[in-house]
Amino acid sequence: MIDKIHKLEESTVLMLNKFDGWDLKWTGEGFTKWDAEGLTPKGQECVMEMKFRNKHYPDKMLEKDKYDALIATGKVAIYFVSDPKGTYLYWLNNLELPPLKEMYCPDTTMWTKKKINKPVYLLNEDLAALKILKDET
């Protein structure tokens, strides 16, 4: 499963670089807390966390620890989410965050069945700076 996610992350970086003017490097196999870093199309240093979901939720869950790590870089912090209904890009630095919620989640993304309570932000799709919705016809 992790290999499939890594391929999705690498493909996303490749497409953003080739078609949208980004200059990103995939960092997913390293020990960073994000999946890509580099430059935005406007030449700003950035870090990007990516999530690929098999199910659509109108609110995209972002763990507080992940948010804090992205913001702490001092770079443009981006959260990229893809699900069956679309792709959503959140520019986190100036985003007015919803209140924190506690959710019972796996303690890591997919390597354990152990669950713990985690503080998370539930980002509504309307907060996304960019939405590319899939045609449902």
C-alpha positions as CSV (number, residue, x, y, z in Angstrom):
1,M,0.0,0.0,0.0
2,I,2.8,2.5,0.9
3,D,4.4,1.9,-2.6
4,K,1.1,2.9,-4.2
5,I,0.9,6.1,-2.2
6,H,4.5,6.9,-3.0
7,K,3.8,6.5,-6.7
8,L,0.8,8.8,-6.3
9,E,2.9,11.4,-4.5
10,E,5.7,11.2,-7.1
11,S,3.2,11.4,-10.0
12,T,1.6,14.5,-8.4
13,V,5.0,16.2,-8.1
14,L,5.8,15.3,-11.7
15,M,2.4,16.7,-13.0
16,L,2.6,19.9,-11.0
17,N,6.2,20.5,-12.2
18,K,5.5,19.7,-15.8
19,F,2.1,21.4,-16.3
20,D,1.7,24.0,-13.6
21,G,5.2,25.6,-13.3
22,W,6.1,24.2,-9.8
23,D,9.7,23.1,-9.0
24,L,9.1,20.4,-6.4
25,K,11.1,17.5,-5.2
26,W,9.4,14.4,-3.7
27,T,10.6,13.8,-0.1
28,G,8.2,11.0,0.7
29,E,10.8,8.3,1.3
30,G,12.9,10.4,3.6
31,F,12.3,11.4,7.2
32,T,10.6,14.8,6.6
33,K,7.1,15.4,7.9
34,W,5.9,16.4,4.4
35,D,5.8,14.8,1.0
36,A,7.3,17.5,-1.3
37,E,9.3,20.6,-1.1
38,G,10.6,23.2,-3.5
39,L,9.2,26.3,-5.2
40,T,5.7,27.4,-6.0
41,P,4.9,28.6,-9.6
42,K,5.7,32.2,-8.2
43,G,9.1,31.1,-7.0
44,Q,8.3,30.9,-3.2
45,E,9.9,28.2,-1.1
46,C,7.2,25.7,-0.1
47,V,6.5,22.4,1.7
48,M,3.6,20.2,0.7
49,E,1.7,17.4,2.6
50,M,-0.3,15.1,0.4
51,K,-3.2,12.8,1.2
52,F,-5.0,10.4,-1.2
53,R,-8.3,9.2,0.1
54,N,-10.5,6.3,-1.2
55,K,-13.6,7.9,0.3
56,H,-15.0,11.4,0.0
57,Y,-15.5,13.6,3.1
58,P,-16.6,17.2,2.8
59,D,-14.2,18.1,5.5
60,K,-10.5,17.2,5.0
61,M,-8.7,16.1,8.2
62,L,-5.3,17.7,8.9
63,E,-3.5,16.6,12.0
64,K,-2.4,19.5,14.2
65,D,1.1,18.0,14.5
66,K,1.4,18.0,10.7
67,Y,0.1,21.5,10.4
68,D,2.5,22.7,13.0
69,A,5.5,21.1,11.3
70,L,4.6,22.6,7.9
71,I,4.1,26.1,9.4
72,A,7.3,25.9,11.5
73,T,9.4,25.7,8.3
74,G,8.6,29.4,7.6
75,K,7.9,28.4,4.0
76,V,4.6,28.4,2.1
77,A,2.7,25.5,3.7
78,I,0.4,23.6,1.3
79,Y,-2.0,20.7,2.0
80,F,-3.0,18.7,-1.1
81,V,-5.9,16.3,-0.9
82,S,-7.3,14.0,-3.6
83,D,-10.4,11.9,-3.1
84,P,-13.0,10.3,-5.4
85,K,-14.8,13.6,-5.9
86,G,-11.9,15.9,-6.6
87,T,-8.5,17.5,-5.7
88,Y,-8.2,20.3,-3.1
89,L,-5.2,22.5,-2.5
90,Y,-5.1,24.5,0.8
91,W,-2.6,27.3,1.3
92,L,-2.2,27.0,5.1
93,N,-0.2,30.1,6.1
94,N,-3.0,32.6,6.0
95,L,-5.9,30.2,6.3
96,E,-8.4,30.9,9.1
97,L,-8.5,27.5,10.8
98,P,-11.6,25.9,12.2
99,P,-11.5,25.0,15.9
100,L,-9.4,21.9,16.8
101,K,-11.3,18.7,17.3
102,E,-10.2,15.4,18.9
103,M,-10.6,12.4,16.7
104,Y,-9.9,8.7,17.4
105,C,-7.4,7.9,14.6
106,P,-4.7,5.3,13.9
107,D,-1.5,6.4,15.7
108,T,0.3,6.2,12.3
109,T,-1.1,6.4,8.8
110,M,-1.2,2.7,7.9
111,W,1.4,0.7,9.8
112,T,-0.6,-0.1,12.8
113,K,-4.1,-0.9,14.0
114,K,-3.6,1.0,17.3
115,K,-5.8,4.1,17.6
116,I,-5.4,7.2,19.8
117,N,-7.1,10.5,20.2
118,K,-5.4,13.2,18.0
119,P,-6.1,16.9,17.7
120,V,-7.1,17.7,14.1
121,Y,-8.4,20.5,12.0
122,L,-11.4,19.6,9.7
123,L,-10.9,21.8,6.7
124,N,-14.1,22.3,4.7
125,E,-13.8,22.1,0.9
126,D,-14.9,25.8,0.7
127,L,-11.6,26.8,2.4
128,A,-9.5,25.2,-0.5
129,A,-7.7,27.8,-2.6
130,L,-8.0,25.4,-5.6
131,K,-10.6,22.8,-6.2
132,I,-10.6,20.5,-9.3
133,L,-13.8,18.5,-9.1
134,K,-14.2,15.3,-11.1
135,D,-17.0,15.0,-13.6
136,E,-19.6,12.7,-12.2
137,T,-21.3,11.9,-15.5
